[in-house]
Amino acid sequence: MTAGGRRRWPWLMAAAVLAHGGLLAGATEAFPPSADAPTAPSSAQPAPVRVPDSATLDYQVSGKVRGLSYGADAQLQWRREGGRYEAVWSIGLPLLGTRTQRSEGRLTAAGLAPERYVERFRGELAAHFDAENRRIRFDSKRPDATLESGAQDRLSITLQLASLLAAAPERYPPGARITLQVAGVRVAEPWTWDVLPDATLTVAGREIPCARLLRQPREGNDLRVELWLARTLDYLPARLNLTQANGDVANQQLRSFDETPASQ
């Protein structure tokens, strides 16, 4: 291997870690809830939502690949206006350029209703949510998926979780579980999140109390995903940890934020 190759491969591996879902990892189906674990919300009983106001959040990304450390910068641009929303997550990696996720759709009484989800990194793929025919269609030519009630994509799920917890935090005590269908650009599957005890993060010199949610790996190459939602910042994502089965990790920590008043 050349010296240039040795310098470059950690960034290639870092991109692979982050490519599992950007702001949210594209892990496979989570383990089923146990009989005594409260599950919320269900499609039969729609839960209340309070969608966050528009904001721009900057993150510091760090991690380890095969024991080697790396770092990068990322940003989430979240906009809501009238009955619509748009979310864009981007990360810039040295030598590799920028990777982007984009979700756009409608705001409804049940929260976010995605219409199109795009992943762009040396090419572009998208998932299209056809609410009228209850189908999710993929540019990747994978078979269509049935669109379930409350379905999200791998970016909008973060904002939907924020909306659920902001509206009724008492519904999601430690031990509760939240299951929603989540679509990437190739497949849609149920994601189950366990609600953990709160934690406090320090962001720009401020202590921010956070709700924590965890997606445990079930088997094989599943990812472990831990999400911190800032209770005093409209439950927007303050931190995300991704851990692969081989021990590689990626940590995205909120560094600064710019809250922009939303148009109502």
Rosetta silent file (secondary structure, phi, psi, omega in degrees, C-alpha in Angstrom):
SEQUENCE: MTAGGRRRWPWLMAAAVLAHGGLLAGATEAFPPSADAPTAPSSAQPAPVRVPDSATLDYQVSGKVRGLSYGADAQLQWRREGGRYEAVWSIGLPLLGTRTQRSEGRLTAAGLAPERYVERFRGELAAHFDAENRRIRFDSKRPDATLESGAQDRLSITLQLASLLAAAPERYPPGARITLQVAGVRVAEPWTWDVLPDATLTVAGREIPCARLLRQPREGNDLRVELWLARTLDYLPARLNLTQANGDVANQQLRSFDETPASQ
SCORE:     score description
SCORE:     0.000 S_00000001
   1 L     0.000  138.466  179.157    0.000    0.000    0.000 S_00000001
   2 L   -75.527  163.284  177.101    1.281    3.484   -0.846 S_00000001
   3 H   -60.892  -38.795  178.491    1.759    6.207    1.757 S_00000001
   4 H   -63.525  -37.295  178.123   -1.129    8.090    0.127 S_00000001
   5 H   -65.563  -38.681  179.260   -3.305    4.992    0.428 S_00000001
   6 H   -64.704  -35.445 -179.550   -2.448    4.670    4.117 S_00000001
   7 H   -71.857  -29.934 -170.380   -3.432    8.288    4.691 S_00000001
   8 H   -89.061  -30.875 -169.849   -6.690    7.939    2.806 S_00000001
   9 H   -61.679  -33.331  177.245   -8.242    4.669    3.935 S_00000001
  10 H   -59.167  -35.026  179.270   -9.468    5.865    7.369 S_00000001
  11 H   -71.138  -34.466  176.434  -11.628    8.476    5.605 S_00000001
  12 H   -63.871  -42.861  178.383  -13.011    5.836    3.254 S_00000001
  13 H   -67.437  -37.938  177.978  -13.926    3.688    6.232 S_00000001
  14 H   -61.540  -41.260  178.054  -15.398    6.684    8.064 S_00000001
  15 H   -61.616  -37.641  178.972  -17.600    7.384    5.051 S_00000001
  16 H   -64.538  -40.676  177.170  -18.766    3.785    5.153 S_00000001
  17 H   -60.303  -48.917 -176.346  -19.739    4.145    8.824 S_00000001
  18 H   -72.147  -25.208 -178.187  -21.671    7.350    8.148 S_00000001
  19 L   -70.147   -8.712  176.890  -23.212    5.994    4.940 S_00000001
  20 L   -70.372   -4.558  176.891  -25.347    3.644    7.008 S_00000001
  21 L   159.736    6.311  176.357  -27.780    6.477    7.453 S_00000001
  22 L    63.338 -117.240 -178.996  -26.142    9.860    8.031 S_00000001
  23 L   -65.679  -30.307  174.541  -27.928   11.503   10.897 S_00000001
  24 L  -129.226  139.643 -175.193  -29.633    8.193   11.564 S_00000001
  25 L   -77.713  152.452  179.829  -28.179    4.799   10.873 S_00000001
  26 L   -95.871   58.449  178.759  -29.752    2.351    8.489 S_00000001
  27 L   -74.998  165.996  179.878  -29.804   -0.624   10.802 S_00000001
  28 L   -85.442 -174.580 -172.132  -32.114   -3.578   10.211 S_00000001
  29 L   -55.971  135.556 -179.602  -35.252   -4.464   12.162 S_00000001
  30 L   -78.628  166.673  179.049  -34.939   -4.100   15.919 S_00000001
  31 L   -64.901  149.817 -179.713  -35.802   -6.827   18.401 S_00000001
  32 L   -69.833  148.510  179.420  -39.517   -7.219   19.243 S_00000001
  33 L   -66.089  146.643  176.488  -40.750   -5.574   22.464 S_00000001
  34 L   -75.564  165.191 -173.494  -41.116   -7.772   25.510 S_00000001
  35 L   -62.948  -29.969 -175.374  -44.563   -8.372   26.952 S_00000001
  36 L   -97.651    6.715 -179.864  -44.069   -5.984   29.881 S_00000001
  37 L   -91.906  121.888  177.290  -42.569   -3.075   27.905 S_00000001
  38 L   -64.431  136.131 -178.839  -45.014   -0.213   27.248 S_00000001
  39 E  -118.433  129.088 -179.557  -45.180    0.578   23.547 S_00000001
  40 L  -151.211  146.246   -9.127  -46.181    4.001   22.184 S_00000001
  41 L   -90.747  169.050  173.380  -47.595    5.190   19.951 S_00000001
  42 E  -108.870  157.975 -178.700  -49.730    2.677   18.058 S_00000001
  43 L   -66.829  -25.268 -179.824  -51.432    3.294   14.729 S_00000001
  44 L   -73.762  -25.121 -179.148  -54.810    2.574   16.376 S_00000001
  45 E  -129.030   84.113 -176.889  -54.269    5.393   18.866 S_00000001
  46 L   -56.247  134.602 -178.987  -52.465    8.272   17.145 S_00000001
  47 L   -87.714  151.708  176.275  -50.201   10.122   19.547 S_00000001
  48 L   -67.369  152.622  178.993  -50.136   13.924   19.846 S_00000001
  49 L  -134.109  152.321  170.607  -47.287   15.770   18.119 S_00000001
  50 L  -138.586  101.696 -172.503  -45.624   19.191   18.382 S_00000001
  51 L   -71.415  135.139 -178.954  -43.321   19.765   15.431 S_00000001
  52 L   -62.152  151.772  172.062  -40.092   21.693   16.208 S_00000001
  53 L   -69.626  161.953  179.082  -39.592   25.229   14.940 S_00000001
  54 L   -57.918  144.871 -179.553  -37.109   25.828   12.126 S_00000001
  55 E  -163.627  156.677  171.293  -33.453   25.635   13.147 S_00000001
  56 E  -120.690  126.839 -176.148  -29.928   25.087   11.848 S_00000001
  57 E  -124.140  132.884  179.172  -27.695   22.828   13.934 S_00000001
  58 E  -107.463  138.512 -175.606  -23.959   22.258   13.537 S_00000001
  59 E  -124.501  148.848  168.602  -22.296   19.046   14.699 S_00000001
  60 E  -101.549  124.175 -178.963  -18.789   17.834   15.383 S_00000001
  61 E  -104.666  130.951  176.922  -18.347   14.287   14.105 S_00000001
  62 E  -142.741  160.537  178.961  -15.700   12.016   15.597 S_00000001
  63 E   178.621 -172.940  177.721  -15.095    8.315   15.729 S_00000001
  64 E  -136.301  137.185  174.829  -12.782    5.374   15.310 S_00000001
  65 E  -126.100  117.393 -177.082  -12.346    2.958   12.434 S_00000001
  66 L    51.433   38.932  176.449  -10.152   -0.084   13.124 S_00000001
  67 L    84.334   -5.382  179.313   -8.720    1.802   16.070 S_00000001
  68 E  -100.167  136.997 -177.115   -7.852    4.949   14.094 S_00000001
  69 E   -86.297  151.708  174.316   -9.556    8.255   14.944 S_00000001
  70 E  -145.062  165.949  178.044  -11.177   10.640   12.463 S_00000001
  71 E  -147.816  155.614  179.945  -13.168   13.891   12.597 S_00000001
  72 E  -161.475  172.568  176.217  -15.543   15.874   10.383 S_00000001
  73 E  -115.012  145.990  178.379  -18.215   18.587   10.457 S_00000001
  74 E  -140.052  160.974 -179.943  -21.929   18.090    9.810 S_00000001
  75 E  -145.827  140.131  172.375  -25.039   20.276    9.684 S_00000001
  76 E  -113.369  120.698  173.753  -28.796   19.769    9.948 S_00000001
  77 E  -106.661  115.478 -177.120  -31.013   22.392    8.291 S_00000001
  78 E  -117.129  122.370 -179.332  -34.601   21.991    9.430 S_00000001
  79 E  -131.780  133.732  172.044  -37.325   24.185    7.918 S_00000001
  80 E  -128.957  137.660  179.802  -41.095   24.207    8.366 S_00000001
  81 E  -152.112  124.159 -177.484  -43.419   26.619    6.649 S_00000001
  82 L    60.711 -125.971 -178.945  -47.180   26.424    6.420 S_00000001
  83 L  -101.858   19.969 -177.203  -48.110   22.809    5.947 S_00000001
  84 E  -130.691  163.548  177.306  -44.758   21.629    4.619 S_00000001
  85 E  -140.859  160.904  170.197  -41.276   20.793    5.855 S_00000001
  86 E  -146.776  134.226  176.040  -37.770   20.208    4.514 S_00000001
  87 E  -127.327  133.899  178.624  -34.795   18.703    6.329 S_00000001
  88 E  -131.359  124.466  175.462  -31.254   18.551    4.932 S_00000001
  89 E  -115.757  132.246 -179.517  -28.340   16.823    6.660 S_00000001
  90 E  -139.239  147.248  176.151  -24.853   17.136    5.207 S_00000001
  91 E  -135.911  134.347  177.563  -21.359   16.043    6.213 S_00000001
  92 E  -104.142  121.394 -179.760  -18.090   17.085    4.613 S_00000001
  93 E  -112.870  128.249  177.140  -15.312   14.495    4.612 S_00000001
  94 L   -53.244  138.110  178.504  -11.750   15.349    3.541 S_00000001
  95 L    75.405  -21.159 -173.471  -10.840   13.728    0.211 S_00000001
  96 L  -109.915  -15.350 -179.058  -14.353   12.384   -0.245 S_00000001
  97 E    87.843 -158.057 -173.071  -16.531   15.481   -0.567 S_00000001
  98 E  -106.500  136.055  172.285  -20.000   16.021    0.876 S_00000001
  99 E  -108.905  134.737 -173.509  -22.655   13.443    1.655 S_00000001
 100 E  -131.591  140.654  167.563  -26.240   14.737    1.863 S_00000001
 101 E  -118.211  142.011  177.518  -29.627   13.462    2.987 S_00000001
 102 E  -138.124  133.317  175.519  -32.815   15.363    2.176 S_00000001
 103 E  -128.125  132.877  177.120  -36.377   14.742    3.341 S_00000001
 104 E  -140.556  149.267 -178.779  -39.374   16.780    2.252 S_00000001
 105 E   175.178 -157.553 -175.153  -43.090   16.386    2.730 S_00000001
 106 E  -101.446  155.623  169.533  -46.229   17.522    4.504 S_00000001
 107 E  -103.378  126.531 -176.065  -46.970   18.448    8.109 S_00000001
 108 E  -126.344  178.160  177.214  -50.115   16.744    9.358 S_00000001
 109 L   -62.886  -21.748  179.251  -52.007   16.252   12.595 S_00000001
 110 L   -96.720    3.717  179.468  -49.932   13.086   13.065 S_00000001
 111 E   109.549 -144.073 -176.752  -46.617   14.850   12.430 S_00000001
 112 E   -77.651  135.868  175.060  -44.267   14.510    9.465 S_00000001
 113 E  -124.934   90.984 -176.545  -45.537   12.787    6.326 S_00000001
 114 E   -60.437  146.638  173.136  -42.546   12.356    3.977 S_00000001
 115 E  -114.645  -33.904 -179.225  -43.076   12.536    0.236 S_00000001
 116 E  -149.266  133.371  177.935  -39.497   12.190   -1.019 S_00000001
 117 E  -126.000  129.234 -174.123  -36.265   11.102    0.638 S_00000001
 118 E  -126.906  136.633  168.745  -32.903   11.506   -1.142 S_00000001
 119 E  -116.057  127.859 -177.998  -29.365   10.313   -0.398 S_00000001
 120 E  -126.962  116.960  174.672  -26.605   11.976   -2.420 S_00000001
 121 L  -162.015  101.960 -174.783  -22.977   10.838   -2.376 S_00000001
 122 L    55.285   42.881 -175.630  -21.214   10.346   -5.727 S_00000001
 123 L   138.329  171.635 -176.537  -24.666    9.748   -7.178 S_00000001
 124 E  -138.604  134.821  173.169  -28.266   10.108   -6.053 S_00000001
 125 E  -132.373  151.987 -176.868  -30.953    7.668   -4.974 S_00000001
 126 E  -141.710  156.916  169.226  -34.424    8.427   -3.657 S_00000001
 127 E  -118.123  138.723 -175.919  -37.473    6.873   -2.029 S_00000001
 128 E  -118.832  126.358 -177.255  -40.925    8.162   -2.963 S_00000001
 129 E   -96.847  110.155 -178.709  -43.878    7.988   -0.562 S_00000001
 130 E  -100.707   90.075 -175.201  -47.149    7.460   -2.470 S_00000001
 131 L   -65.970  -35.499 -177.674  -49.782    8.096    0.188 S_00000001
 132 L   -61.898  -41.742 -178.412  -52.716    7.705   -2.224 S_00000001
 133 L  -101.622    3.848  178.470  -51.711    4.170   -3.189 S_00000001
 134 L    52.823   50.838  178.224  -49.995    3.394    0.132 S_00000001
 135 E  -131.288  150.437  168.595  -46.702    2.454   -1.508 S_00000001
 136 E  -114.587  122.933 -176.844  -43.052    3.401   -1.058 S_00000001
 137 E  -111.989  145.041 -172.963  -41.141    3.277   -4.339 S_00000001
 138 E  -119.628  132.766  174.456  -37.359    3.167   -4.696 S_00000001
 139 L   -63.132  -23.612 -177.264  -35.126    4.569   -7.447 S_00000001
 140 L   -72.686    1.074  179.036  -32.775    1.671   -6.714 S_00000001
 141 L    72.682   10.870  173.334  -35.268   -0.663   -8.458 S_00000001
 142 L   -70.294  157.867  179.464  -35.904   -2.585   -5.276 S_00000001
 143 L   -59.061  146.880  175.768  -39.476   -3.899   -4.856 S_00000001
 144 L   -58.625  153.348  173.216  -42.051   -1.416   -3.591 S_00000001
 145 E  -113.685  150.767  174.292  -42.888   -1.477    0.106 S_00000001
 146 E   -72.441  129.012  179.456  -46.328   -1.045    1.636 S_00000001
 147 L   -80.637  114.296 -179.481  -46.617    2.417    3.186 S_00000001
 148 L   -91.320  159.510  178.753  -47.688    1.993    6.800 S_00000001
 149 L   -59.738  131.493  178.439  -49.398    4.598    8.952 S_00000001
 150 L    80.413   10.414 -176.434  -46.871    7.033   10.433 S_00000001
 151 L   -59.973  144.375  178.970  -44.046    5.899    8.115 S_00000001
 152 E  -129.445  172.747  170.383  -40.857    7.974    8.120 S_00000001
 153 E  -108.529 -179.183 -172.587  -37.538    8.043    6.281 S_00000001
 154 L   -72.604   -7.263  172.675  -34.047    7.790    7.785 S_00000001
 155 L  -105.307  -46.071 -176.670  -33.842   11.549    8.282 S_00000001
 156 H   -65.429  -24.138 -178.764  -37.428   12.510    9.129 S_00000001
 157 H   -56.556  -36.521  179.776  -37.607    9.850   11.853 S_00000001
 158 H   -62.328  -43.650 -178.970  -35.420   12.048   14.070 S_00000001
 159 H   -73.495  -31.312  176.658  -37.799   15.011   13.736 S_00000001
 160 H   -68.347  -42.137  175.470  -40.857   12.787   14.181 S_00000001
 161 H   -60.374  -41.200  176.893  -39.453   11.392   17.427 S_00000001
 162 H   -59.541  -42.133 -178.306  -38.791   14.976   18.532 S_00000001
 163 H   -65.490  -38.965  179.772  -42.403   15.879   17.708 S_00000001
 164 H   -66.511  -48.135 -177.587  -43.801   12.958   19.693 S_00000001
 165 H   -69.706  -34.602 -179.613  -41.744   13.619   22.819 S_00000001
 166 H   -65.626  -36.831 -175.948  -42.288   17.390   22.688 S_00000001
 167 H   -74.891  -35.781 -175.010  -46.071   17.029   22.622 S_00000001
 168 L  -152.757   71.908 -177.218  -46.431   14.543   25.463 S_00000001
 169 H   -59.384  -25.840 -179.145  -43.183   13.628   27.236 S_00000001
 170 H   -67.532  -18.155  178.407  -45.140   11.832   29.943 S_00000001
 171 H   -74.807  -14.102 -171.510  -46.144    9.182   27.373 S_00000001
 172 L  -126.904   63.085  177.295  -42.503    8.124   26.971 S_00000001
 173 L   -74.290  166.019  174.208  -40.970    7.360   30.377 S_00000001
 174 L   -52.219  132.063 -177.899  -37.840    5.222   30.665 S_00000001
 175 L   104.255  -17.483  177.466  -38.792    1.700   29.611 S_00000001
 176 L   -74.275  162.679  177.308  -41.284    2.752   26.936 S_00000001
 177 E  -132.522  145.218  179.344  -40.807    1.756   23.300 S_00000001
 178 E  -124.904  124.151  179.551  -41.646    3.543   20.062 S_00000001
 179 E  -121.962  126.239  178.071  -42.003    1.592   16.811 S_00000001
 180 E  -140.328  150.255  172.630  -42.396    3.219   13.390 S_00000001
 181 E   -72.364  135.788 -179.867  -41.784    2.129    9.806 S_00000001
 182 E  -130.283  130.884 -179.241  -38.606    3.736    8.421 S_00000001
 183 E  -110.055  136.841  166.052  -37.570    3.823    4.760 S_00000001
 184 L  -100.086 -150.308  179.347  -34.118    4.246    3.263 S_00000001
 185 L   -96.684    2.439  179.394  -33.434    4.317   -0.470 S_00000001
 186 L  -131.383  -23.123 -174.247  -33.608    0.526   -0.810 S_00000001
 187 L  -154.748  154.995  172.896  -35.863   -0.882    1.882 S_00000001
 188 E  -124.659  138.009 -175.815  -38.509    0.027    4.485 S_00000001
 189 E  -155.395  161.748  177.794  -38.732   -1.776    7.824 S_00000001
 190 E   -74.272  136.198  174.294  -39.964   -1.293   11.413 S_00000001
 191 E  -114.697  132.037  178.194  -37.598    0.506   13.779 S_00000001
 192 E  -116.392  128.986 -179.288  -38.063    0.117   17.532 S_00000001
 193 E  -114.174  130.200  171.152  -36.575    2.616   20.001 S_00000001
 194 E   -90.334  133.209  175.733  -36.194    2.007   23.749 S_00000001
 195 E   -84.993  124.733 -178.861  -36.573    5.102   25.929 S_00000001
 196 E  -104.410  169.752  173.665  -33.669    5.368   28.398 S_00000001
 197 E   -60.048  151.232 -179.409  -33.171    7.588   31.470 S_00000001
 198 E   -61.393  161.089  173.538  -32.354   11.225   30.672 S_00000001
 199 E  -141.548  162.300  179.315  -28.815   12.564   30.337 S_00000001
 200 E  -116.070  130.432  175.562  -27.302   16.061   30.303 S_00000001
 201 E  -113.526  151.685  174.109  -25.028   17.346   27.533 S_00000001
 202 E  -103.318  118.738 -177.665  -22.986   20.550   27.471 S_00000001
 203 E  -125.711  120.746  179.538  -23.502   22.488   24.223 S_00000001
 204 L    50.071   41.113  177.887  -21.817   25.860   23.614 S_00000001
 205 L    81.517    0.894  179.734  -21.337   26.244   27.367 S_00000001
 206 E  -108.142  139.967  174.005  -24.958   25.412   28.192 S_00000001
 207 E   -85.091  124.573 -174.971  -26.144   22.328   30.013 S_00000001
 208 E  -117.720  113.899  174.483  -28.905   20.716   27.947 S_00000001
 209 E   -70.781  137.578 -174.290  -31.157   18.013   29.464 S_00000001
 210 E  -131.231  139.852  165.041  -31.817   15.315   26.887 S_00000001
 211 E   -78.513  143.379 -179.370  -34.197   12.435   26.368 S_00000001
 212 E  -119.022  136.924  176.664  -32.291    9.333   25.248 S_00000001
 213 E  -129.999  145.243 -174.372  -33.493    6.646   22.870 S_00000001
 214 E  -131.639  133.956  170.743  -31.706    3.442   21.915 S_00000001
 215 E  -111.869  108.380 -176.896  -31.960    1.052   19.012 S_00000001
 216 L   -81.025  145.022  171.386  -30.221   -2.193   19.979 S_00000001
 217 L   -69.284  146.234  178.883  -28.618   -4.476   17.400 S_00000001
 218 L   -98.732  -45.279 -177.581  -30.392   -7.795   17.074 S_00000001
 219 L  -165.190  170.059  172.670  -27.898   -9.940   15.183 S_00000001
 220 L    56.380 -126.841 -175.617  -25.200   -9.975   12.516 S_00000001
 221 L   -97.607   19.670  177.609  -24.140   -6.560   11.279 S_00000001
 222 L   -57.075  147.986  176.977  -26.933   -4.586   12.933 S_00000001
 223 L   -95.355  145.320  169.331  -25.950   -1.166   14.233 S_00000001
 224 E   -93.049  125.483 -175.310  -26.425    0.080   17.770 S_00000001
 225 E  -124.112  122.230  177.311  -27.912    3.594   17.587 S_00000001
 226 E  -119.307  128.349 -173.333  -28.208    5.937   20.577 S_00000001
 227 E  -122.467  131.860  175.217  -30.006    9.259   20.142 S_00000001
 228 E  -108.352  124.042  177.547  -30.112   12.280   22.479 S_00000001
 229 E  -110.850  122.246 -172.762  -33.029   14.720   21.966 S_00000001
 230 E   -74.476  113.641 -175.759  -32.557   18.152   23.604 S_00000001
 231 L   -65.604  -32.071 -178.527  -35.575   18.854   25.824 S_00000001
 232 L   -92.640    4.842  178.074  -34.917   22.623   25.940 S_00000001
 233 L  -125.768   48.578  178.817  -34.333   22.885   22.168 S_00000001
 234 L    58.260   24.874  179.246  -37.663   21.567   20.873 S_00000001
 235 L    62.581   23.646  175.518  -36.298   18.022   21.287 S_00000001
 236 L   -69.271  155.414 -175.088  -34.027   18.489   18.283 S_00000001
 237 E   -67.619  125.942  179.405  -31.131   15.975   18.041 S_00000001
 238 E  -104.223  -23.486 -179.987  -28.178   16.929   20.235 S_00000001
 239 E  -160.576  148.431  177.010  -26.115   13.786   19.875 S_00000001
 240 E  -143.494  127.971  175.911  -26.064   10.517   17.964 S_00000001
 241 E  -114.958  129.261  175.029  -23.820    7.506   18.533 S_00000001
 242 E  -116.423  129.290  178.651  -23.485    4.724   15.963 S_00000001
 243 E  -127.637  123.056  178.535  -21.649    1.523   16.897 S_00000001
 244 L   -86.958  163.470 -177.957  -20.983   -1.243   14.404 S_00000001
 245 L   -61.242  -28.420 -179.046  -20.671   -4.915   15.257 S_00000001
 246 L   -85.741    3.285  177.901  -16.902   -4.769   14.610 S_00000001
 247 L    96.683   -8.650  175.223  -16.447   -1.961   17.162 S_00000001
 248 L   -64.555  140.924 -177.148  -16.209    0.975   14.733 S_00000001
 249 E  -132.922  152.419  171.515  -17.990    4.039   16.127 S_00000001
 250 E  -136.564  127.692 -178.798  -19.254    7.411   14.914 S_00000001
 251 E  -120.701  123.854  178.349  -20.318   10.126   17.344 S_00000001
 252 E  -113.851  113.051 -173.750  -22.167   13.260   16.216 S_00000001
 253 E  -113.789  128.147  177.836  -22.280   15.936   18.925 S_00000001
 254 E   -60.617  129.933 -178.814  -24.178   19.219   18.642 S_00000001
 255 E  -107.574  -40.620  178.828  -21.709   22.110   18.604 S_00000001
 256 E  -158.398  164.309 -177.409  -23.927   25.146   17.926 S_00000001
 257 E  -149.499  151.888  177.778  -27.435   25.990   16.784 S_00000001
 258 E  -130.322  104.138 -178.802  -29.357   28.840   15.180 S_00000001
 259 E   -82.065  122.462 -179.907  -33.071   28.833   15.947 S_00000001
 260 L  -109.541  122.953 -179.524  -35.044   30.475   13.138 S_00000001
 261 L   -55.544  133.202 -179.635  -38.673   31.428   13.857 S_00000001
 262 L   -83.630  151.667  173.658  -40.960   29.266   11.773 S_00000001
 263 E   -83.614  125.983 -177.230  -43.719   30.616    9.563 S_00000001
 264 L   -96.381    0.000    0.000  -46.996   29.389   10.931 S_00000001
